[in-house]
Amino acid sequence: MAIQVGDKAPDFELKDNHGRTVKLSDFRGEKNVVVLFYPFAFTGVCTGELCELRDNLPKFSDRDTQLLAVSNDSIHTLRVFAEQEGLEYPLLSDFWPHGNVSRAYGVFDEDKGCAVRGTFIIDKEGVVRWTVINGLPDARDLTDYVKALDTL
């Protein structure tokens, strides 16, 4: 079952596409966080979503928000993907133990071995304030994120 609005967001510590450790709780008291789970780098819908976010980063930074994109790919795959697509926000690897963070948020598809498209907006206190879960083929709408951030 996915994490619900009003729940305390499970803390996590993952490596980003540069091998740096990123911990959710490091943003507590400092920034809101959008945690965006996506199935796989280099796939059509994922690439489209992540590039749309890249092209609209000010909509997050202007709202005192850190974007964290999480997949079950290795950090090496994510490094090449970020370089190829010009992605400057952290791409986090939930590769090993495979899918642990995705499972904690209730968005890991056991049959496919990857996360579904789950998005969680977490406020500065670490509480989930908005969430949406889409199936693997269904892209999310960026305007929904922005509207939700405007309510914080």
C-alpha positions in Angstrom: 0.0 0.0 0.0 1.3 3.4 -1.0 2.1 6.1 1.6 -0.8 8.4 2.1 -1.3 12.1 2.6 -0.7 13.0 6.3 1.8 10.1 6.8 5.4 10.8 7.9 7.5 10.2 4.8 9.9 7.2 5.3 13.4 8.5 5.5 15.9 7.0 3.0 19.5 7.3 2.0 20.4 6.6 -1.6 23.3 7.3 -4.0 22.8 9.8 -6.8 24.0 9.6 -10.4 27.4 11.0 -9.2 27.8 8.6 -6.3 26.9 11.1 -3.7 24.7 10.1 -0.8 21.4 11.9 -0.6 19.3 11.5 2.5 15.7 12.7 2.6 15.9 13.9 6.2 18.7 16.3 5.2 16.1 18.6 3.7 13.9 18.6 6.8 13.3 22.1 8.0 15.0 23.5 4.9 13.0 22.6 1.8 9.9 20.9 0.6 10.8 17.7 -1.5 9.1 16.1 -4.5 10.1 12.4 -4.5 9.3 11.1 -8.0 9.6 7.4 -8.6 9.9 6.3 -12.3 10.4 2.8 -13.8 13.5 3.0 -16.0 16.0 5.4 -17.5 16.1 5.7 -21.3 12.4 4.7 -21.8 10.1 7.0 -23.7 7.6 8.1 -21.1 10.3 8.4 -18.4 12.6 10.4 -20.6 9.7 12.7 -21.5 8.7 13.3 -17.9 12.2 13.9 -16.6 13.0 16.3 -19.5 9.8 18.2 -18.8 10.9 18.6 -15.2 14.4 19.7 -16.4 12.8 22.3 -18.5 10.6 23.6 -15.6 13.1 23.4 -12.7 12.4 27.1 -11.7 8.8 26.0 -10.9 10.3 23.9 -8.1 13.2 26.1 -6.9 11.0 29.2 -6.8 8.8 27.2 -4.4 11.6 26.3 -2.1 11.4 22.7 -3.3 14.0 20.0 -4.0 13.3 17.5 -6.8 14.5 13.9 -6.2 13.9 11.4 -9.0 14.2 7.7 -7.9 14.5 4.6 -10.1 15.7 1.1 -9.7 18.5 1.6 -12.2 22.2 1.5 -11.2 24.0 4.8 -10.5 26.1 4.1 -13.6 23.0 3.9 -15.8 21.6 7.1 -14.2 24.9 9.0 -14.7 24.9 8.3 -18.5 21.1 9.1 -18.7 21.5 12.4 -16.9 24.5 13.4 -19.1 22.7 12.4 -22.3 19.5 14.3 -21.3 21.1 17.3 -19.5 19.4 16.5 -16.2 20.8 18.6 -13.4 18.7 17.5 -10.5 19.5 14.3 -8.5 18.7 10.9 -10.0 18.7 8.5 -7.1 19.4 4.8 -7.5 17.2 2.3 -5.6 19.1 -0.5 -7.2 20.5 -2.3 -4.2 19.0 -3.7 -2.0 16.8 -3.7 -5.1 13.7 -1.6 -4.6 13.9 -1.1 -0.8 12.8 2.5 -0.9 10.2 1.9 -3.6 8.7 -0.8 -1.4 8.8 1.5 1.6 6.7 4.0 -0.4 4.4 1.3 -1.7 5.2 1.8 -5.4 7.4 -1.2 -6.3 5.8 -3.6 -8.8 7.1 -7.0 -7.8 6.2 -8.6 -11.2 8.0 -6.0 -13.3 10.9 -5.5 -10.8 10.6 -1.7 -10.9 8.8 1.2 -9.4 5.5 2.5 -10.8 5.1 6.2 -11.4 4.6 7.4 -7.8 5.0 11.0 -6.8 5.1 12.3 -3.2 5.2 15.9 -2.1 6.8 16.2 1.3 6.7 19.4 3.3 9.6 20.8 5.4 8.4 18.9 8.4 8.7 15.5 6.6 4.9 15.0 6.1 3.4 13.8 2.8 1.1 16.6 1.6 0.2 15.3 -1.9 0.6 12.1 -3.8 -0.3 10.5 -7.1 0.3 7.0 -8.4 0.2 6.3 -12.2 0.6 3.1 -14.0 3.7 2.3 -16.0 2.5 3.7 -19.3 0.8 6.8 -17.9 2.8 10.1 -17.7 2.1 12.5 -14.9 1.0 16.1 -15.3 3.5 18.7 -14.1 0.8 21.3 -13.5 -0.6 19.0 -10.8 2.7 19.2 -8.9 2.9 22.9 -9.1 -0.7 23.3 -7.9 0.0 21.0 -4.9 3.2 22.9 -4.1 1.3 26.2 -4.1 -0.9 24.9 -1.2 2.1 24.4 1.1 
